Structures are given as structure tokens and as C-alpha cells.
Amino acid sequence: METNRASFVVSATDAGAPPMSATATLGVTVLPLTTRPVAATLALPVPGVVLVVMGDPGPDYAVEASTNLVEWSLIHRWPAATPPFFWLDTNPVAPWRFYRVRAE
């Protein structure tokens, strides 16, 4: 995973006579999660699909579903979750449904 970095230049000038100003450069670094969320299905004696989600604690995790791998819909969200956790979809769309788990 890549680390995302950005720099911002901020300038401020007052309305005095003579005007005074200052400029500062701010650096922001966004560190990646140490692990990506992982979803696995389990075979259970109940109808539906069970996802087991593992990953880093802290971010929100979202389950999205699609029937065509192009258009995705949010179907469940765990705010500030601490994995692992389970999610059961008892109403999967026939004939198939694809799932993905995202850390937000």
C-alpha cells in the first residue's frame, strides 16, 4: 500500500499599514491501514450468505453488493468497528450477488 502525502501552502495578509504577511507550508501524510479488510463466506445450515470481516480496528467498514460488478450499493455499515465481525445476508438476490467490503 502507498502512503499518501500532500503539501499545502497557506498565506495570510493583514489589513494594516503597511500590510504584513506570513506564509507557511503544511505537510499532511495519510498512512495506509496495515491490513486490508477480508471477507470470507461460511457454509451454515441457514439460507443466505455469511461474511466474516477482519481488518484493522478504527475505520468504518461497509459491505456493498452488486449483481453486475459495475454498480455497487451499500447494504450494511459498521461505524468505527473492531474486527473480526460477522454479517448475514438472508436475502441474496437471485441468481447471484457479488459482495465487497471496504474500509472507509
VENURZI-V334711 format. One record per run of one state. SS is the DSSP state (H for helix, E for strand, C for the rest). FROM is the first residue (numbers start at 1). LEN is the number of residues. Records with the same first field share a line. If there is no record, write none. Layout:
SS = FROM-LEN  FROM-LEN
This chain:
C = 1-3  14-7  31-7  43-6  55-6  67-6  79-6  90-8  104-1
E = 4-10  21-10  38-5  49-6  61-6  73-6  85-5  98-6
